Structure formats: C-alpha cells, structure tokens
Amino acid sequence: MNEITMASPPLGPTAPVSEILLAGIAIRIELPPSLHWLAIERYEAIRKHIEREGSPLHDKVVWFYPQGSMAIKATIKSRRRQDGYDIDIVIELLLPVTITPAQILDLLYEAIKGEKGSIYYDMVERQTRCVTVYYADGMHLDVTPSILLDENDPRRSHIFHAKLEEPTTAHKRVVMNSWAFCEHFNRALPPDLLFEQAYAKRARDGMKVLADAEVKPVPAHSTMEGGKSAAVVGLQLLKRNRNMRYAKRVGVRMPPSVMMAKFAADCQLPTGTICGALEVISGAMLSALLAAEMRNELVDVRNPTCNEDCFTDRWPENRAAQQTYISDLKLFRQQLHALMNGALGLDEMQELLIEMFGEGPARSAVEEQARMLGRAVETGVRGIGVTGRVIPAAVIASPSIITSAMAKPRAHTFYGERWPKK
C-alpha cells in the first residue's frame, strides 16, 4: 500500500515516484551554485570590511562564523525571487563586558555602515538583535554581535537584544551557542552514503536541466560537498512548506528554523528516504506542540548543547500562534500520507505538491518526471495503471496489481476526506 516500503536503491529508476518528486523539488528550492558562491564572497567581504583600519571594530573581532541554515547545509531560496534569502553570521567581539546591548549593536551598525560613500553606507539597517546588510538582488546578511562568556566553553556567548522603540530597561543579554548546536546537528545526522551519492547525482543532473532558465550549468554546491542526507533534504522541504503557509500571514512571526533543525537532530530517522524523514520530523514537532497545548503552555525548545539558549524565546508569542502551526503540521502530515500511499496519479501528485511546496518547483519537478517516466515505460522499467498510478516493473505482473488496476476507480475527493483545502 505504501510506496515507501518498496525496496529499491535511493532515488534510483525503480524508487517510489513520491521520493523522486520530493528530491526534484528539494533541488529546485536549494540555493543554486551561483548564489551559494556569491553568499560566500559577500560573507568574506563583510568580514574584511568590519575589520578594516579605521573601523570602530578594528582589532576587536575574535571570531566570525556562519550560523543557522548555511552552517548545516539547509539554506533554501525564497518562495518569491524579490524576497531574497538571508545568511546568518555571528561576529564574536573583544569588548568590555560592561557594554550595553544598545551600544554594541550601534557599534556594529557604525562599523558596517562606514563613512558616506562607503560600499555599505545605504545598505545597512540596525535590527533588534543583529545588523542587516541588504543587497539589490534580494540577498541579505544578518550579522549578530556576541561576546564570549567563558574561554573554556567555546562559542557560548551573550548576544544582545535592544529594540530601538523600547526603553533601555527592556534591553537584555541572551545566552546562545549556535556554533555548538550546528556541530551537534552535523554529528547527530550520520552520513547516509547511498542516499547522499544518489542525491548528489540527481542534483547535478537537475542543475543541468535548470541551467538555461535559472543557473549556470555547473554542479550544485551540494554535489561538491558530497550530497546531503535525507534528513537535511526533509528539513529543507519542511521549511519551504512553513514559508508557503506563512506567506500571507502578514506581520506574523514564523516558527524558527533552528527549532525545526533541533527536532531533526533529535529524531531516530529512517535511512535513505525523504518521505520517512518528513514523517518523523513533522511528527516529532507536532507531538511536542500538542503536549504543550495539553499543559496549557507554550512549547519550550532548548539548545541541547547550551540549555540557557532557548530556541523558542520569541515564538510562539501566544497559544494562538502555537495552534496555527499545529494545524499546519496536521495538514502537512495528511498530505504527506496521501502522497506516500501510492494511489495517486501523476496529475494528482502535481496538484498536491503545488499545495505543499508551491507551483514553480512542483510543476517543474513533475514535468521532468513525466519525461523520465515516458522513457521508463518504453523500456519496461515502470508501468502505468489505468488510474494513472505508476507501477515499478518488479510488481507489474502481480495479480493483485492487475486486479486493482482493472477495478473501477472510486470518486476522488482530493480536498475532502483526505485533507482539508486551505
């Protein structure tokens, strides 16, 4: 019944169609090589600019490192080109411990902004906890200042909260260790070589397909890093789904990506399947949120390497925000199970994937798969049932499959009994 239970090489010619389509969508929402290398160039350029002679932070920078999605290979493009995407950076500074939160953020702002005529002068904005550099192409860098708390506990630091419109009494120091969490995440998800190699090859081939429309015809950065695990691919797809759901919720804070990454790192994930990773990670998040709801509390998710570092200190703001994401996760899991059960035709899969991940990547992945299926049917690798369901060659001759395919298909209530359309 469930496609994902069929034994087949990861993403190979007889792999479940749902797996192949999810991989195709993940490749399309990943940063293409050109943007990946551009982000690295800008990362290095902003570091040199902050450390330049004449900067108020000259000789004050101890450490400069990425945090968040870039550090765990889970960065995705925005749903809309004009929205761009962000790269999160921590800058560890050697400054007096008596410096106030507002002072340190203002100091970093001045260091990046520079004198009138400076390259970043009209591109910088001081935020509540970071300083953001905006680029004309939509990319933005969020640079968060920090001060190390204990040299014997590497990267456990204070970051600083100072909202401009709030009184100084509301300003505060916040303990964090994003460096240690990223190290923990990468250790917690051990290599899955078969899947990573298969994904790397598919990413390389996929980038060639997309090259004319979107990127230069060079290997995706994930292929140069040796591919990525099914868990990281699943995390990227969950973030994309979250972004889709919150796109029209103006002024509403989204569930934080780092919280999602923490659940991914905590889970005992199945080997080599994107569907399996999505089911386990979404289920873990949903269980934790529902448990908090049952206690009439807000979910409290902590950095496993630094308990003072609360990943949910700003979301959910209230029970309503928590309940909203609970509903989103329930819907996502209903949709995922419909995708996994092997009963949908390719056109139905496309409709479902558009709802889950957006029209552009879903339609493109399905169109590519349709071309591949045409060739596979011609060579006998796969068959197509009368309902449009794709059948691997190994089970084409099965009497139960033949009987099932000959049966009259029941009416399909796509957004009714299977999942509610929103």
DRENVEXSE-291700 format. One record per atom (N, C-alpha, C, O): z, x, y. Coordinates in steps of 0.02 Angstrom, whole numbers, plus 50000, padded with zeros to 5 digits. Last residue first. Example, Ala and Ser with C-alpha at 12.3 -4.5 7.8 and 13.67 -1.06 7.14 Angstrom:
BEGIN
503545064249888;503575068449947;503945064550002;504025067050057;503905066049716;503905061549775;503905066049835;504235071249834;
***
This chain:
BEGIN
501124965351227;501474965451291;500974966651347;501164966851405;501124956451074;500734959951125;501114959551191;501404954451209;502164959250935;502034955350996;501624959451045;501774965251057;501474961650772;501864964150828;501704960050890;501134957650896;501184952550666;501284959650655;501654962950711;502114966850699;501024939350705;501544940750657;501664948250647;502184950150622;500154943350835;500614937950818;501144940250771;501674942650792;499134951550861;499714952250904;500224946750890;500684945650930;498284948250753;498384955250772;499004956250816;499364961250809;498124940050624;498494938450686;498734945050716;499304947150706;496764936450532;497144942150558;497474940350625;497134939250675;496604927250383;496554927450455;497014932750483;497574933550460;496174937050237;496544931850272;496464932550347;496264937850371;494644939850150;495174942250195;495524936550231;495204931750252;494394936049982;494254933750050;494814936150096;495394934750084;494184950049874;494544944149895;494374942349967;494214946750007;493594962049852;493174956149843;493514949849866;493194944749878;494614971149871;494074971249919;493644965049914;493354962849964;495414968349759;495674967149827;495114966749877;495114962349921;494564972549656;494774965549660;495014963849730;494844958549757;494494986349689;493894982249689;494064974849695;493754971249734;495834990049677;495504990749742;494884986349745;494754983049795;496044987449543;496444983849592;496124984249661;496144979449699;495144996349480;495034989049475;495424985249528;495174980349555;494545010649565;495135007249540;495024999649538;494824996749588;493535017849623;493385014349560;493985010449532;493915007349480;494125023549735;493595018549744;493485014449681;493365008449685;495045033449736;495275026849715;494745021549721;494885015549712;494395044849777;494805045249716;495025038349692;495185037549633;493815042149901;493405041949841;493815041749777;493595038649728;494765030950007;494615037649981;494255037149914;494355032549875;494175018150107;494465019450041;494285026450019;493685027950013;494465008750252;494195014850225;494555016550160;495175016350157;494044991750279;494564996750265;494235002750232;493805002050189;493144981750295;493084987250342;493604992650330;493604997750365;493174972450199;493574970850258;493504976250312;493764975550367;492474978250097;492154972850133;492544970950196;492254968050242;492764996250111;492844989650081;492524984350124;492324985650180;491925011150096;492135006150144;492174999450109;491684997150081;492385027550034;492025021250030;492285016450083;492825017650112;492135045350037;492505039250052;492065033250041;491455033750038;491245054249980;491945056349988;492385050350002;492965050249980;489895051249970;490345048549919;491065050749924;491455049349880;489025054650069;489145059650018;489625057349964;489755061049917;489065043250149;488415045450122;488515050350064;488135050250016;490385043450187;490155038050143;489495040050110;489385038750051;490375054650272;490785054750212;490565049350162;490565050550102;489565050650379;489345056250337;489725056350270;489435057850218;490375040350426;489675039050407;489415044450361;489085043050311;491515047250460;491535042650403;490835041050379;490705040350319;491085054250574;491275057950515;491285053550453;491085055750399;490885043350660;490325047750644;490475051650580;490045052350536;492185038450665;491645034150639;491045038350619;490725037150568;492855048950728;492995047450658;492455043150627;492285044050569;492325047750857;492205053850819;492315052550744;491925054850703;492825035050888;492105036150887;491925042450848;491445042450809;494205037650885;493915033050836;493165034050832;492885033850777;494355046550993;494545048750926;494225044250873;493995046650821;493915038251100;493565044451085;493715046851014;493255048950978;494885028151098;494185026551086;493785032751066;493365032551021;496055035851126;495995031951065;495265030451049;495045031450992;495865042151252;495935046151192;495835042251128;495575044851079;495605029551333;495195035451331;495265039551267;494775040251230;496625019451314;495935018451293;495545024851285;495185025751236;498265022351243;497785022251298;497065022351274;496915024851220;499175021351140;499085027851172;498565027951228;498455033251257;499335007951094;499875012751086;499805018951131;500295021451157;498145001251122;498774998351144;499345003451143;499785003351186;497285009751053;497215008951126;497865006251156;498095008551208;497705007250923;497835013850953;497745013851029;498095017451064;497244994050904;497954995550900;498115002250935;498605002650972;495864995550915;496214990950960;496964992550962;497274992551016;495645004650808;495495006550877;495865002050926;496165004550974;496004996850697;496385002950714;496275004950786;496735006750822;494974987650702;495654985350714;496114991250731;496544990750774;493894995950672;493904992450736;494604989950754;494804990150812;494235000150543;494215005050596;494225001750665;494515004350712;495414988550466;494764991550475;494764996150535;495234996150575;496994989850384;496594988650444;495914991950439;495844997450412;497824993050281;497464986750276;496994985450334;496624980550334;498685003950283;498035004750251;497624998450248;497104998450215;499895005050348;499885001350285;499195001250251;499134998750195;499955011850470;500065015650409;499915011750345;499805014750293;499815002050568;499315007450564;499355010950496;498835012850468;500964994850549;500314991550539;499764996650531;499294995650492;501895004650584;501875002250515;501224998550500;500954999150445;501605005850721;501515011550677;501465009250604;501045011750567;501974993250769;501284995350774;501135001150726;500615001250693;503354993850744;502944988550715;502204990550715;501854989550665;503675004750825;503755005250753;503384999750716;503125000950661;503404999650954;503045005550930;503085005950853;502585007450821;504344989250962;503634987850963;503234993650934;502774992550894;505524997050961;505404991950909;504664990250905;504384989850850;505335004451079;505345007851014;505235002950957;504895004650908;505394994351178;504794998551170;504765001751102;504235001951070;506704989751160;506134985251147;505494989151137;505094987451093;507365001351201;507474998751134;506894994151115;506614994651060;507005001751334;506715006751288;506835004851215;506435006551171;507724990651381;507004991051390;506694995851341;506184994351309;509034994051357;508744988651318;507984988651323;507634986851276;509225003951455;509285005551384;508945000351341;508595002051293;509104996451570;508635001951558;508635003851484;508115005351455;510204988051553;509534985151556;509004990451542;508524989251505;511294996451563;511134993551497;510424990651497;510084990751446;510805010451668;511195004451652;510965001651584;510505004251553;510135022251670;510575020851726;511035014951711;511585014551738;510015032251522;509875026051559;510375024851615;510965026351608;509815045251643;509505039551608;509885038551543;510055043551511;510605055351685;510285051251737;509885045451708;509635041251745;511145061351573;511595060351630;511285055951685;511635053251726;510665064551447;510585057651471;511035056251531;511275050651540;510985077251412;510275075751421;510165068751450;509615067351475;512245087251469;512095080351448;511365078751463;511165078751522;513075100651430;512405099151454;512195092351427;511985091851369;514215103251362;514285100851431;513615098651462;513605095251513;513785108551241;514005101651243;514085098851314;514035092851325;512545117351193;512975117551253;513205110451267;512855106651301;511745115351088;511955122251100;512415122951159;512655128451174;511415102051089;511805104451032;512035111651040;512475113951004;511605092451230;511285098551207;511695101351149;512285103051159;511855074951196;512065081451222;511635087051193;511345086451139;511815058351245;511475063451205;511595070251236;511455071251295;512385042951242;512605049451268;512325054851222;512565055851166;511955026551294;511875031951246;512055038651279;511895039751338;513205015951360;512565019351369;512535025251321;513045028451308;513985002251269;513975008651305;513265010951318;512785008251290;514314992451177;514274990651248;514314996951292;514634997051345;514134995851049;514774997751078;514824995751151;515324997251184;512844991751029;513354988350992;514054989851019;514504985751014;512195001451108;512194994451129;512754990551094;513094986551125;512365012751026;512675012551092;512715005451118;513225003451148;511565008650919;512285009850908;512655009750974;513205006950978;510315008150980;510615001950956;511365002750944;511754998150957;510135021851004;510165017251061;510485010551040;510885007751077;510105026950873;510615029350921;510685024450979;511245023151002;509005020150818;509665019350789;510215021350838;510725017950844;507955025050899;508125017850900;508825016750873;509205012850901;507945038550863;508085036550932;508305029250935;508795027550968;507615037450726;508245040650747;508435038650818;509015037250832;506355031350733;506915027850700;507585030750720;508065027050729;505595041150794;505695034750829;506275030850799;506655027550835;505685050850691;505945052250758;506065045750796;506595044950827;505095044250578;505785046850575;506065047850645;506635045850658;503805040550621;504265035450595;504985037950598;505435034250617;503255052750661;503335047350709;503835042250685;504255039850724;503235059550537;503625062150593;503755056650645;504315056150670;502335051250466;503025052150443;503475054650498;504035052150506;501175053050541;501475046350535;502205046850514;502635043350540;500945066550519;501095064350586;501435057450583;501925056250618;501515076750389;501205070450408;501425068350478;502025068450494;502165088850341;501435088350346;501135081650363;500535080850354;503645083550269;503185089150279;502475086650288;502215082850247;504835073650360;504395074750303;503885080150319;503725081250378;506325080150438;505665077250442;505255078550379;505325083750348;507805076550483;507525079550423;506825076450415;506755070950388;508115078450660;507885074650602;507685079050544;507425084550553;508405086050772;508955083950729;508725081050662;509105081150613;507235087650842;507545093550812;508085091750763;508215095550716;507035074550885;506545077650840;506845083650805;506735084650745;508115073050971;508095069050910;507595071950860;507715071950800;507705082351069;508325083451033;508345079350968;508555081850916;506555076551121;506505082851084;507125084151042;507085086850987;507115065751187;506665064551132;506595070751088;506575070351027;507815072651286;508175068451239;507755067151177;507995067551120;506765078351355;507215082851319;507645078851270;507825081551217;506145067551417;505795070951363;506275075251322;506195075751261;507135053251458;506955060251467;506635063351405;506835061951348;506445037351499;506875041251453;506665048551454;506065050051452;506065035851676;505875035851606;506405039251563;506775043551587;506565025251810;506615031751777;506445031151702;506665026451670;505545015451911;506005015451854;505985022351821;505455024951806;504575013852007;505245015652029;505765015951974;506365016551988;503635002351913;503685006351974;504415007551992;504825002951992;502965001851776;503655000351795;503835004651855;504155009851849;501765005751730;501765000251777;502464998151798;502554993251835;502085016351643;501595017451696;501625011951750;501515013351809;502875015051533;503215015351598;502725016051656;502945016251714;502015015051424;502455009251435;502745009151506;502835003851535;501405027651434;501005021551438;501445015551456;501265011551499;502495036051413;502155036151477;501735029951487;501705027151543;502765032851277;503255031451329;502925031151398;503055026651437;501585038051220;501725030951215;502245028851268;502165023551299;501775051651251;501185048051277;501315040551276;501175037051325;502915054151175;502935054951248;502355051251281;502445048051333;502375052251048;502915047851072;502995048251147;503115043151180;501465062851044;501225056051042;501755051051065;501585046151098;502345073851047;501855072951100;501595065751102;501515062851156;503025071650925;503385071450989;502915070451047;503065066551093;501975073950834;502285067350840;502665066450904;502645061150935;501785087650857;501235082850871;501515075850879;501315072150924;503015092050811;502845093050881;502275088450901;502275085650956;502915088050675;503465085550717;503305086350791;503435081750830;501845095250625;501775087950631;502315085050676;502205080150710;501675110550722;501935106550667;501815099150679;501685097050736;500155118750772;500835116350785;501035111650729;500605109050692;499205134250784;499285127150772;499995124950791;500375128650821;499255147450824;499325146050753;499415138650738;499665136850685;498965149650953;499675150350935;499785148950861;500355149150838;497655146250954;497805153350964;498545154750948;498715160350931;497765132650942;497465136450887;497625143850894;497715147250844;498315129151064;498715128151003;498415131850944;498785133950899;497295131251153;497835136151151;498275135251089;498575140051065;495685128951078;496285126251110;496845131351105;496875135151057;494285139951104;494805137051061;495385134351102;495575137251153;493015133751219;493415139251191;493975136151150;494135130251160;492045127051313;492015127351239;492365133551211;492045137951183;493035119351442;492585124551420;492605125151344;493115123851313;493205101251446;493445108151447;492905112951427;492385111051400;492485088751461;493155089951488;493345097251495;493645099051545;491195086551413;491485081651459;492105084151493;492255082151549;490885097251329;490415095351381;490735090851433;490565091351492;492005097951238;491875103151287;491425100851344;491575102251402;492355089851134;492535087551201;492275092151256;492325090451315;491945096951021;491665090351033;491775088251105;491325085151135;492745108151035;492015108951040;491685102351054;491205101951092;493985102551014;493835105151080;493095106351089;492835105751145;493885099450878;493925094150927;493765096450997;493435092951035;493895112050820;493295107950813;493285102450865;492765100850893;495215115550857;494645119750877;493995115750874;493595115950921;495945105250797;495965106150870;495365110250894;495055108550945;495665107850663;495425101550692;495435101950768;494995099250801;496285120350651;495565119750639;495295113450672;494765113550703;497605116650680;497275121750720;496515121150712;496145121550761;497885107750576;497865105250645;497495110150690;497115108150734;497845116550467;497375110950469;497315108250540;496765106650563;498895125050501;498225127750495;497695122250499;497175123150530;499965115950501;499795119550562;499095122450559;498725122250609;499995111450367;499825106850421;499605110550483;499105108750514;500305123650303;499715119850284;499505115150339;498915114750357;501515127950367;500895131750374;500275127750356;499765128250390;502655124150456;502335119950405;501615122350402;501165119350431;504145132250509;503415132150502;503185127750444;503495127650391;505525121250558;505235127050525;504485126550518;504205121050521;506355116650682;505745114050654;505365119850621;504945122950652;507405124150729;507565118150689;506945115150656;507005111550606;506875133950811;507165135850747;507255129850700;507175130450639;506475126350920;505965130150884;506225132650816;505835133550769;507725121250960;507175116750940;506675120550897;506475118150844;508415132950996;508665128750942;508105124250916;508025123650855;507655137051106;507715141551047;507935137450986;507685138450931;507915126151187;507225127451165;507215132151105;506815131251059;509295127851206;509045121951172;508335123051147;508175121151090;509375139951275;509655139651208;509395133451171;509275133851110;508745135751396;508485141351357;508725140851284;508325141151238;509555126051449;508905123951422;508595129451379;508235128051332;510995122951476;510725128851442;510075126851409;510035126151347;512075117951613;511505117051568;511345123651533;511535129051555;513155108951720;513085114151669;512475112751626;512365107051605;512995106451891;512885103551825;512775109151775;512365113551786;513845103452043;513565108251996;513525104851927;513965100951909;513465091752177;513845094352120;513465099852083;512865100752091;513695079952310;513355085652281;513785088752226;514395088352228;514465070652372;514125068452310;513745074152277;513485073352221;514885076652485;515395075252435;515085072952369;515405073252316;513795076852567;513925082852529;514465081752476;514505085452427;512905061052550;513395065352582;513545071352538;513435071152477;511115059752523;511805058652502;512285063152541;512085068552563;509825063252551;510105057552587;510825056052569;511125051452597;509575074252465;509565075052538;509915069352574;510275070552623;510595078352330;510105073652356;510145073652432;510685073152460;510925090452235;511065089152306;510505084852334;510005087452360;511445099452102;511235092652119;511425091452192;512025091352209;511015113852010;511325110952069;511005104252088;510395103552089;511605122451862;511075120451907;511395115951960;511995114451955;512455135651786;512515129951831;511825128751862;511515133351887;512175140451613;512145141151686;512355134851721;512425129451692;511805150651486;512245144951502;512395145451576;512705150251599;511105162551467;510755156851497;511185150551504;510925145451527;512225169551351;511585169851386;511285163051404;511235158551362;513695173151366;513405166951340;512735165951374;512675162051421;514135183851434;514195184151361;513925177851327;513925177451265;514055180351565;513565185051541;513585185951465;513115188451436;514185164251619;514535169251577;514015173951548;513585171751511;513395157051708;514115155951707;514485161551671;515045163351691;512055160351819;512355161351754;513115160551757;513435163051804;511295148051915;511735153951917;512085154451850;512385149651827;509665141951961;510265142051920;510655148351933;510395153351958;508375130852022;508805136752029;509435136251986;509695130751976;506855125751958;507565123951961;507985130251968;507955134551924;505315120352001;505705126551996;506435124852008;506615122752063;503945112751942;504625111151962;505055117351948;505155119251890;502285112351989;502805116351959;503475114251986;503565113852047;500895101651956;501465103551997;501975107451957;502085106051899;499165097151964;499705100751932;500275101851981;500165102652041;498215091652051;498705087252018;499255090751982;499785087751969;497425099852125;497125097152064;497615092752025;497445090451970;498215104752227;497725099652243;497425096452181;497195090752185;499955105952180;499275108752186;498775103152195;498895097452174;501615107552235;501065103052217;500395106452229;500285109552281;503155112652184;502535115152214;501965110752189;501845110252129;504825107952209;504185106552177;503615109352219;503595108752280;506425112652164;505925113052217;505245112452184;505105115952135;507805102552103;507295107752098;506885107952162;506975103852207;508635091952120;508875097452078;508385103252073;508525108252041;508025084052221;508745083652210;509025089552170;509565092052184;506775094352307;507005088452270;507765088652262;508105092852292;505685099552431;506365100452404;506585094052372;506595088752404;504025104652411;504485099152428;505155100452394;505185102152335;502495112552461;503155112852432;503595107052456;503545104952513;501305115252522;501275112752454;501965111552424;502005109652365;501145122252639;501045115052642;501055111752573;500825106052565;501445135552595;501795132652653;501735124952654;502225121552669;500925143852501;501285137952477;501575133752534;501925128852521;500305154252573;499915150552524;500255144052503;499915139152489;500745153852748;500855156052680;500475151552632;500345145752647;500675147652868;500075151152846;500135153952776;499635156152747;502335150952908;501745146752921;501115150752905;501045156552925;503225158852770;503055158052840;502445153452848;502075152252799;503915149752628;503695155552666;503545153952738;503705148652764;504165141352517;503765138952574;503495144852614;502905144852633;505015148852434;504355146852411;503905144852469;503315146752470;506135151052515;505805156752482;505105154952459;504645159052463;506515138252552;506275142852603;505895148752572;505395151052599;506915133352425;506385130052463;506085134752515;505475135152522;507985141852399;507395142152357;506795138952392;506235141452388;508845137252501;508635144252498;508005145052456;507545148652476;509065124052466;508725125552529;508465132652530;507925134052556;509765126052347;509125122652345;508725123952409;508115124852407;510905132552398;510475136052350;509785132752345;509285136152339;511445122952487;511245129552510;510755132952462;510255135852484;511785112152404;511265111352454;511005118052478;510405118852489;512815118052323;512195115652294;511635114852345;511065116852331;513475133252401;513475126052388;512825123852357;512315127352362;514195148252338;513635144952372;513635137552353;513775135752296;515125154952266;515375150152317;514805146452352;514935141852391;514545164352191;514725158152156;514975152852205;515025146952188;513155172452267;513875171252265;514035164552231;513685159652243;511785176252153;512045173852218;512795172652211;513055171952156;510485178952068;511105182752079;511345181252149;511145184352198;509725165851972;509815169652034;510485173252035;510985170952007;508445160151872;509145162151872;509245167251929;508895172251932;507425147051872;507485153551904;508225155151910;508595152051949;506455137851760;507135139351783;507125146351813;506845151051784;505165125751765;505355132751767;506085133251789;506295129551834;503955114851701;504655115751720;504855123051712;504745126151660;502525107651757;502765113351719;503465114851746;503555115951805;501715091651751;502195096251779;502365101851730;502365100751669;500135084651798;500655085851748;501105091251776;500905094951821;499135071451872;499275078451855;499795079051799;499875074451759;498675059651919;499405060451915;499605067551897;500175069551907;497315059351909;497595060551975;498355061551975;498645063952023;497095056251773;496945062851798;497295064351864;497535069951875;498335047651684;497815047251735;497725054151765;498205057551781;499215052551590;498775047051571;498195046251620;497645044551601;499305070451591;499485063951616;498995058751591;498425060351574;499435080551442;499115078651504;499385071851526;499655068051487;500935088151376;500355083751371;500065082451441;500415083151491;501845100551289;501585098051353;500975093651340;500555095251298;502475106651183;502385099451180;502155096451246;502245090451258;502985119551162;502275118151146;502135110651142;501725108551102;504195122451214;504185120251143;503485117951122;503415114851069;503975125851345;504325130651303;504325128751229;504435133051186;503395114551399;502995120651395;503315125651347;502965129251311;504455105151399;503885104451353;503485110851345;503245112251291;505885115051447;505555108751432;504945109451387;504915113751343;505565130051541;506005125551504;505595119351487;505035118451511;505185147351568;504985140351563;505525136351526;505885139051484;506085158651681;505845156451614;505645149051614;505905145051653;506765172351745;506275167351764;505955164851699;505605168651666;508175181051809;507795178551752;507345172851775;507535168951819;508605185851933;508815189251872;508365187451813;508185191651773;508235188252098;508015184752038;508195188851977;507985194551969;508495195452210;509025190752188;508845187152123;509255183452096;507505202952267;508025206552229;508595202052207;509125204452187;507235190052381;507015196652358;507615200352327;508145200752357;507505177952435;507735179052367;507485185652338;507515186752278;506895177352557;507625176952557;507925177952487;508535178752480;505585189552561;505825183152537;506595183052540;506905188152528;505325202552592;505375197852647;505605190952626;505785186952669;504385205452446;504785208252501;504765203452561;504235200652577;504425192452320;504085196952367;504565199852418;505105197052432;504875183252230;505195189852228;504905194652280;505105200452283;504065172252249;504775171552263;505115178352268;505585179152307;502835177852205;502915175652275;503655175052294;503855177152348;503045180052070;502935185752114;503035183952187;503295187952226;503175166452029;503715171352018;503645177252066;504125179252099;501935161352060;502515158852098;503115163452089;503505164352135;501135168451968;501025169152040;501625166852080;501805170052130;501565164051843;501655171051861;501595172051936;501955176051966;501175150451855;501875152251838;502015159451860;502535160751892;499825151851869;500215149351925;500955150751916;501315152151964;499465156551741;499315160551801;499735158351860;499995162551898;499895145851662;500205152351653;500075156751715;500525160251738;499035135751708;499755134951716;500115141751710;500575143151747;497825141051664;497945140251736;498685139551750;498945142251799;497985140051527;497975146751557;498075146451633;498355151051662;497975125851518;498525129751491;498555136651524;499085138851546;496755122351571;497355120551608;497965124351583;498405126051622;495895127951472;495825129851543;496455128251583;496665132351624;496285121751350;496405128851362;496375130851436;496775134951459;497085105751385;496525109851362;496645117151381;497065118551424;498585098551331;498265102351385;497685106251356;497775109851307;498285083851229;498565090551239;498225093851299;497655092351315;497605072551207;498105072251260;498445078951272;498825079751319;496725076251105;496445074051169;496955073451224;496775073651283;497565079051000;497145084351027;496885082551096;496835086751140;498075066150977;498525071550999;498125077251030;498335080051080;496935059650928;497225057550992;497675063051020;497655064551080;496755066550807;496235066550858;496485064550926;496285067450977;497945063250741;497815070250758;497285070650813;497345074650859;497705049550726;498275051750767;498195059050787;498345060850843;496595050050640;496525047150707;497105049350752;496995050850811;497155055850527;496605059250561;496525056650632;496405060450678;498105046150490;498305053050507;497765056550548;497915059850598;497295035150462;497785034650516;498015041550538;498105042750598;496575039450352;496225038750415;496715038350473;496585040950528;497295051450243;497295044750272;496965044550340;497065048950382;496125063850180;496765062050210;496735054850237;496185052450252;494985069150130;495235063150097;495915060950124;496245056750094;494735080350211;494225075050208;494465068750173;494175063350184;496375083750287;495765085450252;495305079450245;495455074050271;497625082450344;497045081550387;496385083450354;495895084750389;498345090750209;498455088350278;497795088250318;497465093350325;497665084650053;497805090150098;497905087550169;497575082650189;498545071049975;497925074050000;498115079850045;498665079950073;499215057049899;499235064349900;498555067049923;498045065449892;499735043149991;499215046149950;499225053649956;499255056350011;500615038150083;500895040450019;500365043749975;500545046849925;499965033250191;500255039850199;500525042550133;500655048550127;499555020250164;499065025650161;499405032450156;499155036950122;500425009350064;500485013550123;500025019550117;500105023550071;500005004249939;500005000050000;500005004350062;499625003050109;
***
